[in-house]
């Protein structure tokens, strides 16, 4: 399916933020190249964060919790990452101008990121890895190549979906760690906008869809759970 939803998503973002661009807000809040570098590092840690969580999930002895989280995990990848990613085909702000050269709405964002990246390189800091990854993905897309991690899909954001899922799962087991997981999810949401990967709407839709999947799985498993008999002392005699 061709990428068709970027222009509507761009307009929705502007409407939600009273005519402003969400990335302008994040770059106003976190304006320094160093702040962008930190956000980029945390955003790249997402992959290892998910891997660590899956490993913990496999080793967990909480069978009911494990069953629920695994079901939500696979359903989220299938529904959000395949079904809705196809139905709402879009490339995201970092590639928007390639599709709409007559209306380069994100030229300012990408130029700012390039400027910050050059500053970081010149001063011996880490470069913005996201820019290299974005260039690689667009080259792969243009060459019609395929492979692991080669696809372009903005809506809904799987970075946000997985971060939200983990926050929900961790909160169910440990309140304190749950706060940390939600803080990480918030940084991923900010980073997805700040680095040009996603529209603000992508993360919002990811939140709604993931919450729906989590709630439906929870209700289904609760309904199917066997009713435990009360202790013998509490059972009424025949």
Secondary structure, DSSP 8 states (H G I E B T S, - for coil): -----HHHHHHHHHHHTTTS-HHHHHHHHS-SHHHHHHHHHHHHTHHHHHHHHHHHHHH---HHHHHHHHHHHHHHHHIIIIIIHHHT----HHHHHHH-GGG-TTHHHHHHHHHHHHHHHHTT----HHHHHHHHHHHHHHTT---TT-----SS-HHHHHHHHHHHHHHHH-HHHHHHHHHHHHHHHHHHHHTTS--HHHHHHHHHHHHHHHHHHHHHHHHHS------GGGS---
